[in-house]
Amino acid sequence: MQIKPPFLLFLGEKNHPLAAKMSRSIAQWRPELCLGELTSEGNDLTLGLDRLSIGQAAEAGAKTFILGLANSGGTISSNWIPYILEALESGLDVLSGMHQRLVDIPEIRIMAEKQGRILHDIRHHQGVIETGKGRKRTGKRILTVGTDCSVGKMFTALALEKEMKARGFDVDFRATGQCGLLIAGSGVCIDAVVADFIAGAVEMISPDNDPDHWDIIEGQGSLFNPSFAGVSAGLLHGAQPDYLILCHQVGRKTIKDLPDYAVPGLKECLEANLNIARLTNPDVALMAISLNCRDLASEEAHAIIEKVSEEFSVPCFDPMLTGVSTLVDII
């Protein structure tokens, strides 16, 4: 899959920071590939990039229009279609990480064919995947797990990989979602894999390796999110993690988009993840806790981080506020 930079990132019509997480991820980890951003009229959400129309972006050299959005169900809104058609007509390829495929929308497919443009549906894996086998694999593996969706599992994994690489570790980030895949350039969107093959897909992207090699596997969903718990369980089995990093957004009370379900406590969430992970690695252990303290003042955040570290006797950090250096010191 050849995705041509630079990118114009589409943030949608709603000022919803979590919905634009794919755009935010690319802007955070691959800023050199991002030319600008575009929103629908009335949406003042910004990632700090230049605000460009599709025409302006095309004139400036943009090559790919990215639907940098995520929603429950992964559907392409009818409100986005005019932007997609304009981008194709302006000579840009279009990339989507949604479950609904661009190529399955007739007017988009016809316009792409007419203009000779490429439609990238990166959530759909084209290769062969086997079922999981549970065979013990060489190398070391870390899996990020969470109390809910969108709490920082990918950000934590990428921050840890970056710090470990800077210190000379043999380490790789293994992407399991559309955002991570676009950042890493490889991986599998695990939530679009047929259920029987989820564990096998994770085994495939984190195979046998050198004894001192570390795979940091991006977690998805949560065992406590009724919508996505099955994906999370398959990841735990296929990753065969030696260590878990538990991720949590401080202050979130209910599961994302499901107000009738409460976010679990850290101890409850940890024990559930360890119990399921023990099927393929009986020796799995908690490595650290990553807290997303985005809604707290710095002083309050540091106090909570220190308290949680003492309670669980492992390093605790906020990858944006404190970085991950204390964890890498221990590794």
Phi, psi and omega in degrees: 000113181258104181260119189270122171273167000280166187252147163253120184265126179263125184258358175088191185256354183245137178280079183228098185306322181290328180294332182265026187294331180292315176299317181298320181297314181295316180296326182287314191258342178225055184299331182293344180265354188258120179273322182184184182229158180217136173233162171290159180300134179095351177261116182261012176298137179216151174253007180085009177270168176297135175278118183228142168285169178297319178298316179297319180296318179297317178296328181277356175106009178301143181246333184223130175265120186251123172283088187275052189230160175217134176219165179295126182095340176063043181261151178270116182293143176298335179292339182274340188301317178302324178293318180297314180297319179296320179297316179297317180293334180272002175096014180261143165288164180231135179238136178226144174251019182276160174294315177294131187272140175303317185294343180272357177261110191308313184294329177287315180298317181295317179295319179298318179295318181297319184269354182069033182258163182257135173255118180258111173256084193285350181281352187251112181280135185261344186274183180271135177235134177265165174290157179294147182247338179073010180290138180297130182248150179278163185094176181244145183224134174243134176239131173272131177235166186214163174283344180194180172288158171054047177247353177122019182295313180291315181300316179299314181297317180292320179296320180292316178300316182299315181291321180292319177299319180298335181261007174090011177290151170272100191213147177222139170277128180250111187279137178233009179223169185295325179293309181299322181297318180292325178289314185279332183087359178201167180132191179223134172283097193293332182282357175252006178274139176305137192309318182298342189249006182300308180300319179296324178296320179290322174300321183295320184273353177227067186283185174310143179211178179299151182304328182264007179275139178248129167256126174255109189262127181290124177280164179222143174062211180197145175298344182255009174256111185302336181284328192229012184298327180296322177295317181298320180294318178298323177295317180299320180286315183288326181292331183048053189290142169281328182220148172248144166246118183271125184248141185205139172267117181295131176097345178287127185260324183236157180297140182307124177069005180228078188296347179277356182244126181277147173292134183288162171287160183298317181296315180299316181293317180300312182297321179296317180292318178297318181298318181287322180294333183294344178301318183253349173212094182300341184263010181303145182218160174284127177266318186193170175236129180251118181255133173265105186254032188302333184262008183248154170290155186303315182297316179295320180298314180298323180295318179293319178301314180296318181296316181293321178299317179293320183295320185258354178058037175222162175300142175229140185203165166244114187300336178273323186275314186250344188077183185241013186298326180296324177292316182293328174306316182287319178301000000 
